[in-house]
Amino acid sequence: MTDRESREVVAHQNVGHLACVRDNRPYVVPVHYAFDGEKLYVFSLAGQKVDWMRSNPNACLQVEESGEHHRWRSVLVQGTYEELPDTSERHNERLHAWSLLQKRPLWWEPGSSTPGTDSEGKETPIFFSISIAQISGRELVGS
């Protein structure tokens, strides 16, 4: 698949499998994401994937779509994790991530069942991006 075709698949989907590695051990988890053509944006709560990507920012996302007659397309995005903390320096990009994600149904799952924070101690939501270093795709187009 071409770069353009691969990006189209990523743009049309909203769930992928995020992979990260720590201490030579892989970890893969499904995530909802949004894509602006250059970066992937994800919402999460603190947990294993965030801890692992904080220690090793290399990550990848696999996205797939299937069709009739066993046709499928699969895209692998390799890139770098970058957290978008709620700071003045990252405010605009964090809002950009939120604005893209909120257009998608159930964008906060599986990161949280109820996004947000409150005075009762709910966890702080984490927004992060994956900057694309490489993107490649494969497809089965036979009949």
Buried (B, 14 or more C-beta within 10 A) or exposed (E): BEEEEBBBBBEEBBBBBBBBBBEEEEBBBEBBBBBEEEBBBBBBBEEEBBEBBBEEBBBBBBBBBEEEEEEEBBBBBBBBBBBBEEEEEBEEBBEBBBEBBEEBEEBBBBBBEEBEEEEEEEEEBBBBBBBBEEBEBEBEEEE
